[in-house]
């Protein structure tokens, strides 16, 4: 009985890992910006990412992707998300059009312990994080 339960649990874990891998592959980094020194207004690194609306609706997947992208190397890391690649930024400065199409952002600061994911309510309904 225990052997069957362990087998079932391992299959369930494998199914979840495959689903998460497919979900992660739906995120595409369009660009990144490294600040040259720590005294700028920008974080150490900012990632510019586009993903389909269906994936962006899954906050857990977006948060996991963000944490993986930021890793442990950078002190301060931001990730900006869009669902429309034609309106997504690839670097700074951001245009009004790019800002209005942004669907979410993630920020992490090792110094302060900040670790947050934010959905935005601007843009079209389809561009909003978690909109359904």
Secondary structure, DSSP 8 states (H G I E B T S, - for coil): -HHHHHHHHHHHHHHHHHHHHHHHHT-EEEEEEE-SSTTSSS-SEEEEEE--HHHHT-HHHHHHHHHHHHTTT-SEEEEEEES-GGG--SSSS--HHHHHHEEEEEEEETTTTEEEEEE---S-GGGSTT--
